[in-house]
């Protein structure tokens, strides 16, 4: 079997409603991860690409978050409706979906304008 070309880590935080850092999957149903699994299979790349539930990525303010390795691409505010486009453009096409990409300066940055609470806005 050939090695994997992509590993997708899909943040599925089940947190309290109204938590200051947000909640990616309040019902805990992992719909986003499942949408990736379905689309990867439909596109015929499930044998070489895996979608995993990630319990912690520490980018809550951008959630729901998907990170794709080994490319190191971080996507934020991802919905199940974005999944076909991510698979088509990133997994199959090797391109970054610009409107979903989290800017490098916002990752792990307490001063990020997207951060909730005392270190950032709202």
Backbone as XML, in Angstrom:
<?xml version="1.0"?>
<chain id="A" units="angstrom">
  <residue number="1" name="UNK">
    <atom name="N" x="0.836" y="-1.182" z="0.000"/>
    <atom name="CA" x="0.000" y="0.000" z="0.000"/>
    <atom name="C" x="0.884" y="1.250" z="0.000"/>
  </residue>
  <residue number="2" name="UNK">
    <atom name="N" x="0.517" y="2.204" z="-0.791"/>
    <atom name="CA" x="1.255" y="3.473" z="-0.854"/>
    <atom name="C" x="1.045" y="4.267" z="0.440"/>
  </residue>
  <residue number="3" name="UNK">
    <atom name="N" x="1.997" y="5.138" z="0.741"/>
    <atom name="CA" x="1.866" y="5.968" z="1.942"/>
    <atom name="C" x="0.759" y="6.999" z="1.751"/>
  </residue>
  <residue number="4" name="UNK">
    <atom name="N" x="0.325" y="7.560" z="2.858"/>
    <atom name="CA" x="-0.715" y="8.585" z="2.807"/>
    <atom name="C" x="-0.153" y="9.881" z="2.224"/>
  </residue>
  <residue number="5" name="UNK">
    <atom name="N" x="-0.970" y="10.546" z="1.439"/>
    <atom name="CA" x="-0.576" y="11.832" z="0.868"/>
    <atom name="C" x="-1.020" y="12.997" z="1.739"/>
  </residue>
  <residue number="6" name="UNK">
    <atom name="N" x="-2.097" y="12.797" z="2.489"/>
    <atom name="CA" x="-2.648" y="13.863" z="3.327"/>
    <atom name="C" x="-3.241" y="13.271" z="4.602"/>
  </residue>
  <residue number="7" name="UNK">
    <atom name="N" x="-3.072" y="14.013" z="5.687"/>
    <atom name="CA" x="-3.745" y="13.720" z="6.953"/>
    <atom name="C" x="-4.523" y="14.977" z="7.313"/>
  </residue>
  <residue number="8" name="UNK">
    <atom name="N" x="-5.831" y="14.857" z="7.449"/>
    <atom name="CA" x="-6.681" y="15.986" z="7.808"/>
    <atom name="C" x="-7.114" y="15.821" z="9.256"/>
  </residue>
  <residue number="9" name="UNK">
    <atom name="N" x="-6.769" y="16.803" z="10.080"/>
    <atom name="CA" x="-7.172" y="16.804" z="11.475"/>
    <atom name="C" x="-8.307" y="17.804" z="11.620"/>
  </residue>
  <residue number="10" name="UNK">
    <atom name="N" x="-9.473" y="17.295" z="11.989"/>
    <atom name="CA" x="-10.692" y="18.098" z="12.056"/>
    <atom name="C" x="-11.040" y="18.310" z="13.525"/>
  </residue>
  <residue number="11" name="UNK">
    <atom name="N" x="-11.011" y="19.547" z="13.925"/>
    <atom name="CA" x="-11.287" y="19.897" z="15.319"/>
    <atom name="C" x="-12.760" y="19.698" z="15.598"/>
  </residue>
  <residue number="12" name="UNK">
    <atom name="N" x="-13.057" y="18.936" z="16.622"/>
    <atom name="CA" x="-14.434" y="18.670" z="17.005"/>
    <atom name="C" x="-14.669" y="18.930" z="18.469"/>
  </residue>
  <residue number="13" name="UNK">
    <atom name="N" x="-14.369" y="20.125" z="18.933"/>
    <atom name="CA" x="-14.510" y="20.492" z="20.334"/>
    <atom name="C" x="-15.965" y="20.445" z="20.779"/>
  </residue>
  <residue number="14" name="UNK">
    <atom name="N" x="-16.195" y="19.741" z="21.850"/>
    <atom name="CA" x="-17.504" y="19.754" z="22.491"/>
    <atom name="C" x="-17.338" y="20.576" z="23.753"/>
  </residue>
  <residue number="15" name="UNK">
    <atom name="N" x="-17.758" y="21.816" z="23.686"/>
    <atom name="CA" x="-17.601" y="22.714" z="24.817"/>
    <atom name="C" x="-18.919" y="23.285" z="25.262"/>
  </residue>
  <residue number="16" name="UNK">
    <atom name="N" x="-18.853" y="24.001" z="26.344"/>
    <atom name="CA" x="-20.051" y="24.638" z="26.872"/>
    <atom name="C" x="-20.494" y="25.764" z="25.953"/>
  </residue>
  <residue number="17" name="UNK">
    <atom name="N" x="-21.796" y="25.884" z="25.693"/>
    <atom name="CA" x="-22.283" y="27.009" z="24.895"/>
    <atom name="C" x="-21.868" y="28.325" z="25.549"/>
  </residue>
  <residue number="18" name="UNK">
    <atom name="N" x="-21.420" y="29.256" z="24.740"/>
    <atom name="CA" x="-21.013" y="30.559" z="25.238"/>
    <atom name="C" x="-19.614" y="30.620" z="25.805"/>
  </residue>
  <residue number="19" name="UNK">
    <atom name="N" x="-18.866" y="29.522" z="25.715"/>
    <atom name="CA" x="-17.487" y="29.534" z="26.216"/>
    <atom name="C" x="-16.700" y="30.614" z="25.492"/>
  </residue>
  <residue number="20" name="UNK">
    <atom name="N" x="-15.805" y="31.309" z="26.202"/>
    <atom name="CA" x="-15.094" y="32.459" z="25.627"/>
    <atom name="C" x="-14.254" y="32.108" z="24.407"/>
  </residue>
  <residue number="21" name="UNK">
    <atom name="N" x="-13.810" y="30.858" z="24.253"/>
    <atom name="CA" x="-13.017" y="30.483" z="23.076"/>
    <atom name="C" x="-13.854" y="29.795" z="22.009"/>
  </residue>
  <residue number="22" name="UNK">
    <atom name="N" x="-15.132" y="29.605" z="22.238"/>
    <atom name="CA" x="-16.016" y="29.021" z="21.255"/>
    <atom name="C" x="-16.137" y="27.514" z="21.393"/>
  </residue>
  <residue number="23" name="UNK">
    <atom name="N" x="-16.953" y="26.941" z="20.545"/>
    <atom name="CA" x="-17.207" y="25.502" z="20.544"/>
    <atom name="C" x="-17.401" y="25.068" z="19.100"/>
  </residue>
  <residue number="24" name="UNK">
    <atom name="N" x="-16.586" y="24.134" z="18.631"/>
    <atom name="CA" x="-16.621" y="23.706" z="17.231"/>
    <atom name="C" x="-17.727" y="22.707" z="16.924"/>
  </residue>
  <residue number="25" name="UNK">
    <atom name="N" x="-18.109" y="21.908" z="17.911"/>
    <atom name="CA" x="-19.063" y="20.827" z="17.674"/>
    <atom name="C" x="-19.916" y="20.633" z="18.922"/>
  </residue>
  <residue number="26" name="UNK">
    <atom name="N" x="-20.848" y="21.554" z="19.179"/>
    <atom name="CA" x="-21.596" y="21.511" z="20.430"/>
    <atom name="C" x="-22.375" y="20.218" z="20.659"/>
  </residue>
  <residue number="27" name="UNK">
    <atom name="N" x="-22.779" y="19.556" z="19.589"/>
    <atom name="CA" x="-23.545" y="18.313" z="19.734"/>
    <atom name="C" x="-22.651" y="17.075" z="19.799"/>
  </residue>
  <residue number="28" name="UNK">
    <atom name="N" x="-21.367" y="17.224" z="19.471"/>
    <atom name="CA" x="-20.441" y="16.105" z="19.514"/>
    <atom name="C" x="-20.691" y="15.046" z="18.457"/>
  </residue>
  <residue number="29" name="UNK">
    <atom name="N" x="-21.239" y="15.434" z="17.322"/>
    <atom name="CA" x="-21.604" y="14.464" z="16.284"/>
    <atom name="C" x="-20.549" y="14.271" z="15.203"/>
  </residue>
  <residue number="30" name="UNK">
    <atom name="N" x="-19.514" y="15.078" z="15.198"/>
    <atom name="CA" x="-18.412" y="14.966" z="14.246"/>
    <atom name="C" x="-18.891" y="14.995" z="12.778"/>
  </residue>
  <residue number="31" name="UNK">
    <atom name="N" x="-19.871" y="15.826" z="12.514"/>
    <atom name="CA" x="-20.413" y="15.943" z="11.146"/>
    <atom name="C" x="-19.368" y="16.413" z="10.148"/>
  </residue>
  <residue number="32" name="UNK">
    <atom name="N" x="-18.518" y="17.336" z="10.560"/>
    <atom name="CA" x="-17.506" y="17.863" z="9.648"/>
    <atom name="C" x="-16.506" y="16.770" z="9.268"/>
  </residue>
  <residue number="33" name="UNK">
    <atom name="N" x="-16.010" y="16.050" z="10.250"/>
    <atom name="CA" x="-15.087" y="14.953" z="9.959"/>
    <atom name="C" x="-15.748" y="13.911" z="9.069"/>
  </residue>
  <residue number="34" name="UNK">
    <atom name="N" x="-16.992" y="13.570" z="9.367"/>
    <atom name="CA" x="-17.714" y="12.588" z="8.565"/>
    <atom name="C" x="-17.927" y="13.078" z="7.136"/>
  </residue>
  <residue number="35" name="UNK">
    <atom name="N" x="-18.168" y="14.375" z="6.969"/>
    <atom name="CA" x="-18.326" y="14.932" z="5.622"/>
    <atom name="C" x="-17.035" y="14.758" z="4.821"/>
  </residue>
  <residue number="36" name="UNK">
    <atom name="N" x="-15.884" y="14.949" z="5.473"/>
    <atom name="CA" x="-14.610" y="14.719" z="4.789"/>
    <atom name="C" x="-14.466" y="13.253" z="4.401"/>
  </residue>
  <residue number="37" name="UNK">
    <atom name="N" x="-14.779" y="12.350" z="5.312"/>
    <atom name="CA" x="-14.646" y="10.920" z="5.016"/>
    <atom name="C" x="-15.506" y="10.531" z="3.820"/>
  </residue>
  <residue number="38" name="UNK">
    <atom name="N" x="-16.725" y="11.027" z="3.778"/>
    <atom name="CA" x="-17.635" y="10.726" z="2.664"/>
    <atom name="C" x="-17.089" y="11.283" z="1.361"/>
  </residue>
  <residue number="39" name="UNK">
    <atom name="N" x="-16.639" y="12.545" z="1.384"/>
    <atom name="CA" x="-16.146" y="13.182" z="0.155"/>
    <atom name="C" x="-14.847" y="12.544" z="-0.330"/>
  </residue>
  <residue number="40" name="UNK">
    <atom name="N" x="-13.962" y="12.186" z="0.581"/>
    <atom name="CA" x="-12.712" y="11.524" z="0.190"/>
    <atom name="C" x="-13.001" y="10.185" z="-0.480"/>
  </residue>
  <residue number="41" name="UNK">
    <atom name="N" x="-13.950" y="9.470" z="0.059"/>
    <atom name="CA" x="-14.335" y="8.189" z="-0.547"/>
    <atom name="C" x="-14.980" y="8.416" z="-1.915"/>
  </residue>
  <residue number="42" name="UNK">
    <atom name="N" x="-15.879" y="9.381" z="-1.985"/>
    <atom name="CA" x="-16.573" y="9.688" z="-3.251"/>
    <atom name="C" x="-15.586" y="10.065" z="-4.350"/>
  </residue>
  <residue number="43" name="UNK">
    <atom name="N" x="-14.532" y="10.782" z="-3.979"/>
    <atom name="CA" x="-13.538" y="11.227" z="-4.954"/>
    <atom name="C" x="-12.445" y="10.199" z="-5.214"/>
  </residue>
  <residue number="44" name="UNK">
    <atom name="N" x="-12.519" y="9.054" z="-4.520"/>
    <atom name="CA" x="-11.590" y="7.959" z="-4.770"/>
    <atom name="C" x="-10.207" y="8.123" z="-4.165"/>
  </residue>
  <residue number="45" name="UNK">
    <atom name="N" x="-10.091" y="8.950" z="-3.132"/>
    <atom name="CA" x="-8.778" y="9.170" z="-2.510"/>
    <atom name="C" x="-8.723" y="8.742" z="-1.043"/>
  </residue>
  <residue number="46" name="UNK">
    <atom name="N" x="-9.749" y="8.051" z="-0.578"/>
    <atom name="CA" x="-9.804" y="7.666" z="0.830"/>
    <atom name="C" x="-8.706" y="6.683" z="1.212"/>
  </residue>
  <residue number="47" name="UNK">
    <atom name="N" x="-8.191" y="5.911" z="0.271"/>
    <atom name="CA" x="-7.134" y="4.950" z="0.591"/>
    <atom name="C" x="-5.798" y="5.635" z="0.871"/>
  </residue>
  <residue number="48" name="UNK">
    <atom name="N" x="-5.631" y="6.877" z="0.394"/>
    <atom name="CA" x="-4.362" y="7.593" z="0.560"/>
    <atom name="C" x="-4.490" y="8.865" z="1.394"/>
  </residue>
  <residue number="49" name="UNK">
    <atom name="N" x="-5.706" y="9.199" z="1.794"/>
    <atom name="CA" x="-5.959" y="10.414" z="2.559"/>
    <atom name="C" x="-6.851" y="10.060" z="3.739"/>
  </residue>
  <residue number="50" name="UNK">
    <atom name="N" x="-6.503" y="10.532" z="4.911"/>
    <atom name="CA" x="-7.272" y="10.221" z="6.110"/>
    <atom name="C" x="-7.784" y="11.492" z="6.782"/>
  </residue>
  <residue number="51" name="UNK">
    <atom name="N" x="-8.999" y="11.397" z="7.318"/>
    <atom name="CA" x="-9.594" y="12.479" z="8.102"/>
    <atom name="C" x="-9.776" y="11.972" z="9.524"/>
  </residue>
  <residue number="52" name="UNK">
    <atom name="N" x="-9.207" y="12.687" z="10.476"/>
    <atom name="CA" x="-9.222" y="12.299" z="11.881"/>
    <atom name="C" x="-9.935" y="13.344" z="12.721"/>
  </residue>
  <residue number="53" name="UNK">
    <atom name="N" x="-10.523" y="12.887" z="13.810"/>
    <atom name="CA" x="-11.043" y="13.796" z="14.822"/>
    <atom name="C" x="-9.855" y="14.297" z="15.646"/>
  </residue>
  <residue number="54" name="UNK">
    <atom name="N" x="-9.760" y="15.591" z="15.820"/>
    <atom name="CA" x="-8.705" y="16.174" z="16.664"/>
    <atom name="C" x="-9.382" y="16.782" z="17.879"/>
  </residue>
  <residue number="55" name="UNK">
    <atom name="N" x="-8.978" y="16.333" z="19.039"/>
    <atom name="CA" x="-9.612" y="16.854" z="20.239"/>
    <atom name="C" x="-9.073" y="18.227" z="20.631"/>
  </residue>
  <residue number="56" name="UNK">
    <atom name="N" x="-7.887" y="18.569" z="20.139"/>
    <atom name="CA" x="-7.312" y="19.863" z="20.526"/>
    <atom name="C" x="-6.337" y="20.355" z="19.464"/>
  </residue>
  <residue number="57" name="UNK">
    <atom name="N" x="-6.591" y="21.542" z="18.930"/>
    <atom name="CA" x="-5.667" y="22.183" z="18.003"/>
    <atom name="C" x="-5.265" y="23.570" z="18.497"/>
  </residue>
  <residue number="58" name="UNK">
    <atom name="N" x="-5.895" y="24.040" z="19.574"/>
    <atom name="CA" x="-5.606" y="25.334" z="20.198"/>
    <atom name="C" x="-5.788" y="26.535" z="19.277"/>
  </residue>
  <residue number="59" name="UNK">
    <atom name="N" x="-6.741" y="26.448" z="18.386"/>
    <atom name="CA" x="-7.065" y="27.572" z="17.516"/>
    <atom name="C" x="-8.570" y="27.818" z="17.557"/>
  </residue>
  <residue number="60" name="UNK">
    <atom name="N" x="-9.138" y="27.730" z="18.754"/>
    <atom name="CA" x="-10.591" y="27.770" z="18.945"/>
    <atom name="C" x="-11.259" y="28.986" z="18.290"/>
  </residue>
  <residue number="61" name="UNK">
    <atom name="N" x="-10.593" y="30.118" z="18.354"/>
    <atom name="CA" x="-11.188" y="31.342" z="17.822"/>
    <atom name="C" x="-11.380" y="31.305" z="16.307"/>
  </residue>
  <residue number="62" name="UNK">
    <atom name="N" x="-10.787" y="30.333" z="15.654"/>
    <atom name="CA" x="-10.922" y="30.188" z="14.204"/>
    <atom name="C" x="-11.850" y="29.039" z="13.835"/>
  </residue>
  <residue number="63" name="UNK">
    <atom name="N" x="-12.454" y="28.416" z="14.819"/>
    <atom name="CA" x="-13.171" y="27.168" z="14.611"/>
    <atom name="C" x="-14.476" y="27.276" z="13.858"/>
  </residue>
  <residue number="64" name="UNK">
    <atom name="N" x="-14.869" y="26.144" z="13.348"/>
    <atom name="CA" x="-14.183" y="24.863" z="13.297"/>
    <atom name="C" x="-12.929" y="24.917" z="12.422"/>
  </residue>
  <residue number="65" name="UNK">
    <atom name="N" x="-11.891" y="24.242" z="12.882"/>
    <atom name="CA" x="-10.578" y="24.275" z="12.236"/>
    <atom name="C" x="-10.256" y="22.915" z="11.630"/>
  </residue>
  <residue number="66" name="UNK">
    <atom name="N" x="-9.606" y="22.961" z="10.461"/>
    <atom name="CA" x="-9.074" y="21.767" z="9.803"/>
    <atom name="C" x="-7.620" y="22.069" z="9.463"/>
  </residue>
  <residue number="67" name="UNK">
    <atom name="N" x="-6.724" y="21.158" z="9.826"/>
    <atom name="CA" x="-5.317" y="21.313" z="9.454"/>
    <atom name="C" x="-4.932" y="20.115" z="8.600"/>
  </residue>
  <residue number="68" name="UNK">
    <atom name="N" x="-4.223" y="20.389" z="7.520"/>
    <atom name="CA" x="-3.837" y="19.350" z="6.564"/>
    <atom name="C" x="-2.326" y="19.208" z="6.573"/>
  </residue>
  <residue number="69" name="UNK">
    <atom name="N" x="-1.893" y="17.986" z="6.873"/>
    <atom name="CA" x="-0.466" y="17.660" z="6.862"/>
    <atom name="C" x="-0.191" y="16.606" z="5.817"/>
  </residue>
  <residue number="70" name="UNK">
    <atom name="N" x="1.000" y="16.597" z="5.222"/>
    <atom name="CA" x="2.219" y="17.263" z="5.653"/>
    <atom name="C" x="2.353" y="18.703" z="5.150"/>
  </residue>
  <residue number="71" name="UNK">
    <atom name="N" x="1.388" y="19.211" z="4.427"/>
    <atom name="CA" x="1.490" y="20.550" z="3.845"/>
    <atom name="C" x="1.429" y="21.662" z="4.882"/>
  </residue>
  <residue number="72" name="UNK">
    <atom name="N" x="0.831" y="21.395" z="6.035"/>
    <atom name="CA" x="0.741" y="22.417" z="7.076"/>
    <atom name="C" x="-0.242" y="23.521" z="6.749"/>
  </residue>
  <residue number="73" name="UNK">
    <atom name="N" x="-1.338" y="23.186" z="6.115"/>
    <atom name="CA" x="-2.361" y="24.158" z="5.735"/>
    <atom name="C" x="-3.421" y="24.195" z="6.838"/>
  </residue>
  <residue number="74" name="UNK">
    <atom name="N" x="-3.715" y="25.396" z="7.324"/>
    <atom name="CA" x="-4.713" y="25.586" z="8.371"/>
    <atom name="C" x="-5.920" y="26.314" z="7.787"/>
  </residue>
  <residue number="75" name="UNK">
    <atom name="N" x="-7.096" y="25.712" z="7.941"/>
    <atom name="CA" x="-8.345" y="26.326" z="7.499"/>
    <atom name="C" x="-9.231" y="26.598" z="8.698"/>
  </residue>
  <residue number="76" name="UNK">
    <atom name="N" x="-9.903" y="27.735" z="8.692"/>
    <atom name="CA" x="-10.793" y="28.099" z="9.784"/>
    <atom name="C" x="-12.193" y="28.393" z="9.313"/>
  </residue>
  <residue number="77" name="UNK">
    <atom name="N" x="-13.119" y="28.305" z="10.260"/>
    <atom name="CA" x="-14.543" y="28.535" z="10.027"/>
    <atom name="C" x="-15.070" y="27.611" z="8.923"/>
  </residue>
  <residue number="78" name="UNK">
    <atom name="N" x="-14.596" y="26.366" z="8.958"/>
    <atom name="CA" x="-14.954" y="25.379" z="7.944"/>
    <atom name="C" x="-16.333" y="24.797" z="8.260"/>
  </residue>
  <residue number="79" name="UNK">
    <atom name="N" x="-17.153" y="24.664" z="7.227"/>
    <atom name="CA" x="-18.471" y="24.053" z="7.346"/>
    <atom name="C" x="-18.518" y="22.810" z="6.455"/>
  </residue>
  <residue number="80" name="UNK">
    <atom name="N" x="-19.486" y="21.934" z="6.672"/>
    <atom name="CA" x="-19.615" y="20.786" z="5.779"/>
    <atom name="C" x="-19.771" y="21.198" z="4.306"/>
  </residue>
  <residue number="81" name="UNK">
    <atom name="N" x="-20.343" y="22.362" z="4.055"/>
    <atom name="CA" x="-20.480" y="22.857" z="2.684"/>
    <atom name="C" x="-19.150" y="23.190" z="2.022"/>
  </residue>
  <residue number="82" name="UNK">
    <atom name="N" x="-18.102" y="23.428" z="2.830"/>
    <atom name="CA" x="-16.772" y="23.734" z="2.294"/>
    <atom name="C" x="-15.992" y="22.481" z="1.910"/>
  </residue>
  <residue number="83" name="UNK">
    <atom name="N" x="-16.421" y="21.335" z="2.391"/>
    <atom name="CA" x="-15.658" y="20.097" z="2.229"/>
    <atom name="C" x="-15.380" y="19.743" z="0.768"/>
  </residue>
  <residue number="84" name="UNK">
    <atom name="N" x="-16.373" y="19.729" z="-0.136"/>
    <atom name="CA" x="-16.061" y="19.382" z="-1.532"/>
    <atom name="C" x="-15.015" y="20.307" z="-2.157"/>
  </residue>
  <residue number="85" name="UNK">
    <atom name="N" x="-15.077" y="21.570" z="-1.813"/>
    <atom name="CA" x="-14.122" y="22.540" z="-2.359"/>
    <atom name="C" x="-12.720" y="22.292" z="-1.816"/>
  </residue>
  <residue number="86" name="UNK">
    <atom name="N" x="-12.601" y="21.975" z="-0.533"/>
    <atom name="CA" x="-11.291" y="21.680" z="0.050"/>
    <atom name="C" x="-10.707" y="20.425" z="-0.587"/>
  </residue>
  <residue number="87" name="UNK">
    <atom name="N" x="-11.516" y="19.403" z="-0.752"/>
    <atom name="CA" x="-11.027" y="18.172" z="-1.373"/>
    <atom name="C" x="-10.615" y="18.438" z="-2.814"/>
  </residue>
  <residue number="88" name="UNK">
    <atom name="N" x="-11.436" y="19.142" z="-3.552"/>
    <atom name="CA" x="-11.125" y="19.428" z="-4.960"/>
    <atom name="C" x="-9.885" y="20.301" z="-5.109"/>
  </residue>
  <residue number="89" name="UNK">
    <atom name="N" x="-9.872" y="21.421" z="-4.406"/>
    <atom name="CA" x="-8.805" y="22.394" z="-4.620"/>
    <atom name="C" x="-7.504" y="22.053" z="-3.890"/>
  </residue>
  <residue number="90" name="UNK">
    <atom name="N" x="-7.590" y="21.539" z="-2.670"/>
    <atom name="CA" x="-6.380" y="21.290" z="-1.887"/>
    <atom name="C" x="-5.889" y="19.855" z="-2.032"/>
  </residue>
  <residue number="91" name="UNK">
    <atom name="N" x="-6.750" y="18.888" z="-1.767"/>
    <atom name="CA" x="-6.321" y="17.491" z="-1.805"/>
    <atom name="C" x="-6.004" y="17.058" z="-3.235"/>
  </residue>
  <residue number="92" name="UNK">
    <atom name="N" x="-6.880" y="17.359" z="-4.161"/>
    <atom name="CA" x="-6.670" y="16.946" z="-5.550"/>
    <atom name="C" x="-5.849" y="17.944" z="-6.359"/>
  </residue>
  <residue number="93" name="UNK">
    <atom name="N" x="-6.056" y="19.233" z="-6.094"/>
    <atom name="CA" x="-5.422" y="20.257" z="-6.915"/>
    <atom name="C" x="-4.151" y="20.869" z="-6.360"/>
  </residue>
  <residue number="94" name="UNK">
    <atom name="N" x="-3.882" y="20.644" z="-5.069"/>
    <atom name="CA" x="-2.669" y="21.192" z="-4.474"/>
    <atom name="C" x="-2.702" y="22.685" z="-4.226"/>
  </residue>
  <residue number="95" name="UNK">
    <atom name="N" x="-3.874" y="23.291" z="-4.266"/>
    <atom name="CA" x="-4.015" y="24.738" z="-4.072"/>
    <atom name="C" x="-4.634" y="25.036" z="-2.704"/>
  </residue>
  <residue number="96" name="UNK">
    <atom name="N" x="-4.340" y="26.198" z="-2.177"/>
    <atom name="CA" x="-4.919" y="26.635" z="-0.907"/>
    <atom name="C" x="-6.216" y="27.381" z="-1.182"/>
  </residue>
  <residue number="97" name="UNK">
    <atom name="N" x="-7.247" y="27.070" z="-0.411"/>
    <atom name="CA" x="-8.525" y="27.774" z="-0.507"/>
    <atom name="C" x="-8.369" y="29.061" z="0.299"/>
  </residue>
  <residue number="98" name="UNK">
    <atom name="N" x="-8.131" y="30.158" z="-0.400"/>
    <atom name="CA" x="-7.750" y="31.418" z="0.237"/>
    <atom name="C" x="-8.710" y="31.954" z="1.264"/>
  </residue>
  <residue number="99" name="UNK">
    <atom name="N" x="-10.000" y="31.877" z="1.017"/>
    <atom name="CA" x="-10.951" y="32.470" z="1.956"/>
    <atom name="C" x="-11.114" y="31.659" z="3.239"/>
  </residue>
  <residue number="100" name="UNK">
    <atom name="N" x="-10.593" y="30.442" z="3.271"/>
    <atom name="CA" x="-10.660" y="29.621" z="4.481"/>
    <atom name="C" x="-9.325" y="29.565" z="5.227"/>
  </residue>
  <residue number="101" name="UNK">
    <atom name="N" x="-8.253" y="29.935" z="4.561"/>
    <atom name="CA" x="-6.918" y="29.822" z="5.155"/>
    <atom name="C" x="-6.764" y="30.770" z="6.341"/>
  </residue>
  <residue number="102" name="UNK">
    <atom name="N" x="-6.196" y="30.231" z="7.412"/>
    <atom name="CA" x="-5.886" y="31.057" z="8.581"/>
    <atom name="C" x="-4.514" y="31.670" z="8.349"/>
  </residue>
  <residue number="103" name="UNK">
    <atom name="N" x="-4.432" y="32.966" z="8.438"/>
    <atom name="CA" x="-3.173" y="33.662" z="8.233"/>
    <atom name="C" x="-2.148" y="33.194" z="9.253"/>
  </residue>
  <residue number="104" name="UNK">
    <atom name="N" x="-0.941" y="32.984" z="8.793"/>
    <atom name="CA" x="0.154" y="32.508" z="9.651"/>
    <atom name="C" x="0.343" y="33.387" z="10.888"/>
  </residue>
  <residue number="105" name="UNK">
    <atom name="N" x="0.102" y="34.683" z="10.761"/>
    <atom name="CA" x="0.307" y="35.586" z="11.890"/>
    <atom name="C" x="-0.759" y="35.421" z="12.978"/>
  </residue>
  <residue number="106" name="UNK">
    <atom name="N" x="-1.842" y="34.728" z="12.666"/>
    <atom name="CA" x="-2.909" y="34.524" z="13.647"/>
    <atom name="C" x="-2.753" y="33.220" z="14.423"/>
  </residue>
  <residue number="107" name="UNK">
    <atom name="N" x="-1.975" y="32.283" z="13.894"/>
    <atom name="CA" x="-1.817" y="30.992" z="14.561"/>
    <atom name="C" x="-1.009" y="31.144" z="15.847"/>
  </residue>
  <residue number="108" name="UNK">
    <atom name="N" x="-1.528" y="30.582" z="16.927"/>
    <atom name="CA" x="-0.844" y="30.604" z="18.227"/>
    <atom name="C" x="-0.447" y="32.007" z="18.665"/>
  </residue>
  <residue number="109" name="UNK">
    <atom name="N" x="-1.274" y="32.970" z="18.360"/>
    <atom name="CA" x="-0.967" y="34.357" z="18.667"/>
    <atom name="C" x="-2.021" y="34.919" z="19.629"/>
  </residue>
  <residue number="110" name="UNK">
    <atom name="N" x="-1.681" y="35.095" z="20.891"/>
    <atom name="CA" x="-2.650" y="35.638" z="21.853"/>
    <atom name="C" x="-3.157" y="37.026" z="21.479"/>
  </residue>
  <residue number="111" name="UNK">
    <atom name="N" x="-2.422" y="37.751" z="20.652"/>
    <atom name="CA" x="-2.841" y="39.086" z="20.241"/>
    <atom name="C" x="-3.632" y="39.065" z="18.931"/>
  </residue>
  <residue number="112" name="UNK">
    <atom name="N" x="-3.949" y="37.890" z="18.422"/>
    <atom name="CA" x="-4.723" y="37.776" z="17.187"/>
    <atom name="C" x="-6.036" y="38.537" z="17.323"/>
  </residue>
  <residue number="113" name="UNK">
    <atom name="N" x="-6.417" y="39.286" z="16.307"/>
    <atom name="CA" x="-7.677" y="40.031" z="16.391"/>
    <atom name="C" x="-8.901" y="39.095" z="16.445"/>
  </residue>
  <residue number="114" name="UNK">
    <atom name="N" x="-8.705" y="37.812" z="16.144"/>
    <atom name="CA" x="-9.804" y="36.849" z="16.163"/>
    <atom name="C" x="-10.010" y="36.248" z="17.546"/>
  </residue>
  <residue number="115" name="UNK">
    <atom name="N" x="-9.065" y="36.459" z="18.419"/>
    <atom name="CA" x="-9.087" y="35.849" z="19.742"/>
    <atom name="C" x="-10.167" y="36.499" z="20.596"/>
  </residue>
  <residue number="116" name="UNK">
    <atom name="N" x="-10.896" y="35.699" z="21.298"/>
    <atom name="CA" x="-11.917" y="36.200" z="22.216"/>
    <atom name="C" x="-11.291" y="36.362" z="23.598"/>
  </residue>
  <residue number="117" name="UNK">
    <atom name="N" x="-11.842" y="37.212" z="24.375"/>
    <atom name="CA" x="-11.354" y="37.370" z="25.748"/>
    <atom name="C" x="-10.396" y="38.528" z="25.892"/>
  </residue>
  <residue number="118" name="UNK">
    <atom name="N" x="-9.692" y="38.611" z="27.005"/>
    <atom name="CA" x="-8.873" y="39.768" z="27.340"/>
    <atom name="C" x="-7.725" y="40.034" z="26.371"/>
  </residue>
  <residue number="119" name="UNK">
    <atom name="N" x="-7.154" y="39.000" z="25.733"/>
    <atom name="CA" x="-5.995" y="39.208" z="24.858"/>
    <atom name="C" x="-6.394" y="39.710" z="23.485"/>
  </residue>
  <residue number="120" name="UNK">
    <atom name="N" x="-7.649" y="39.630" z="23.146"/>
    <atom name="CA" x="-8.088" y="40.045" z="21.804"/>
    <atom name="C" x="-9.457" y="40.670" z="21.856"/>
  </residue>
  <residue number="121" name="UNK">
    <atom name="N" x="-10.077" y="40.774" z="20.721"/>
    <atom name="CA" x="-11.377" y="41.420" z="20.661"/>
    <atom name="C" x="-12.504" y="40.463" z="21.032"/>
  </residue>
  <residue number="122" name="UNK">
    <atom name="N" x="-13.589" y="40.992" z="21.399"/>
    <atom name="CA" x="-14.838" y="40.344" z="21.798"/>
    <atom name="C" x="-14.611" y="39.232" z="22.764"/>
  </residue>
</chain>
